[in-house]
Structures are given as structure tokens and as C-alpha cells.
């Protein structure tokens, strides 16, 4: 198999595609319709989730509105046993309320990435699923401004458990945002599940959380992310459905062949363990200054474990961050960590 092809396939699985949020333009010349009150659903379900969610430390809820810091991202592929190298990336970590976290790589950072891909984009996208945890979670009023809440059913396997979990399903008014299901146990948000898109394929992504219990507040110490997907036959180098070199690519396939899920399809996915190990204080807000990540990639019979890290130094916030500092954020999708854009986030 070609190394470039394998590298591209590996990176394709690592890079969790973002759910874009596109602002809808108002038709010109038309009167603005009267605003309708959005149905927030079950008040009891909303209150239960809010009580647990607002315990989680949030830099935004503590008054942080804009941020800049020096960042270094390292993705170590040496453990794969393959000559695929991603140079360490240095740059700026930038954020402001309502925007996804952005890593602006230095122009002189690193060199060519695997398969000729831009290594700064690989670093940014590989960290997209959890970059938002630098700031804890979004403020409640930002994330759930227009949302509907209802209780979900408790799985049969959990109904007899000593520790009872409740499930709250959140559906957003903005239909481009996927619904999310939060699991709550002993007044803690212990998990969240949502349907995301990975390389054009829908899949269920599940988050679980480990906290440092500080009494009234909970400090996120570890996030585990699990995503599963079906890899169509032939999508991986050397797969059952890989092109036959003796058969011209232009030759037509029999009807139905290569469509849908077949016997040659394989299960794959990504499991990520994110440990928040060091923190820094900006005013009343706290941000994570060091993340240690393990990315476990499964592609059919191939299983790879890739360590990675993000370190932030010289953190600055609010009045110490100018509009010029945040210019790279211009044009980025609105919605912060929940809305997608560059970051899947929590």
C-alpha cells in the first residue's frame, strides 16, 4: 500500500468533521415577522440539567470574554511504527465568546505534513473535538439560549442500578445544531451523546467526564470521547473492495455493487482520552494550560495509539486582548463549542 494513501486515511479518521452553522440571511424588503416564544419543553428537565451543568467551572461564566495565548501542539506518530511525522506546531490560541477556539499556526512552524497535507490544519482539526475544554464549558445562557428540554428513557440495563441516572434530551431551535442527550448522576453531568459527522458519515459520539469535586463547583479533569463508524469496503488501503490493478477504473461495476453496507464493510472509530493537567488563572476565570491526549484509532484490523499534547503559555484575557489580536477569528462560524464551526467541542 502507498504510504501517502495510508497517511491520508489515518488523518481522515483522526480529523472529526465539524458541524457547520450557517447564518440565514433575512429576505430583503420583507417585514420582520413577530418573534414567537420558543417552547423550552419540560421545565423540570431543564431545571435538573441546569442545576448539574452550572456546577461545572466555566471561564465564560466567570467573566472571560476574549483570550489569546501562545500554544504548542505536538502529535507523536512514532508509536505507529510508520514513517509518518507531523512537526510540532507553534502559534496562537485565540477565542472570544460566540466563536470557536482557533489555533493560528506560526508561518515558520514545522514543514510538510503526511500526504502533503498542511500540518497546522492537521493539528487544529485533530484537537477540534476537545479544544473548547480549555475554557471549561460555555455559560448556561450562551449554550442553551434557545433550546427545548425533555426527559429521555432510562436504558433497561440501568433501571435496577443502585446509582440512578436521568437523561435529558436537548433540541436546539437552530436545527443545524444536532440534538444532545445529557446523562446526570448525583447532580453531575457524567456524560453527553450527540450525532456528529465524520468524513461525511453520521455517527454517535459519546463523551464521559471525570471531575475534581470542589464542593459547589466541579472542575473537569478528564474527558473521554468515543466515536464509532462503518468503514465501507475498499475505503482503507488493502481493503476487500480495493481497486483491482488489472481492472480499468472506468469499467462499470455490476448494479448494486459498492453501494450501501456490504459484507466487506468494517467497523472503525476513534477513542480519545483527554487529561487536563495544568491550569492558569485570568482574573476570576481559570483556563486549562496543558492537555495530554491519547488518540486510539481503529480501522478494521489496524489499531493505533497516538499521544498528543497542547500547552498554552502567556495567557491573556479581556482588556489585554485587542481586536487586532483576534482578527484571525473573523469569518469563523458563530456558536462556540456547541455550535461547531471549527470545533466540535462539548
BELSUL-V579370 format. One line per field, one symbol per residue. phi: phi as a letter, one per 30 degrees, with the letter a starting at -180 (. if undefined). psi: psi as a letter, one per 30 degrees, with the letter a starting at -180 (. if undefined). Layout:
BEGIN
phi=???
psi=???
END
This chain:
BEGIN
phi=.dddddedddddddddddcdccddddedicdddddcddddiddddddddddddddddbdddcjdcbabadbbcbcccdddicdcbcdecclccbabejbddbccdddcdibdcdiiddddddddddcedbeddecibddedddcebbcbadcddeedcdcddcdccbbccccddddcddbcccbbhibdcabbadcbbhicdaccccbbbccdcidcbcdcabcbbbbaccdejdceidecdedddcedddddeeidiciccdddbdblbcbcccccbbbcbiccbbdcbccbbccccbiddbbbbdbabbcbhdbbhddbcddecedddidddjhdddjidcdhc
psi=kkeeeeeeeeeeeejjkljkjkkkkkkkfkkklkkkkkjgbjeeeeeeeeeeeffkkkeefggkflkklkkkkkjjgfffgkhjkjkkklakkkklkfllkkjjkkegkabklkggljfeeeeeeefefgeffegbllkefeeheilkklklkkkefffgkejkklkkkkkkejffkllkjkkkkhhkjflkklkakjhfkklkkkklkkljjgcflkkkfkkkkkkklkjkkfekkglegkkjffkkffkkllkfkgkakaffklkaakkkkjkjflllkjbflklkfkkkkkjjkkibfkkkkjkllkkklhkklcfgjleeegeffkflklfafffcbfkea.
END
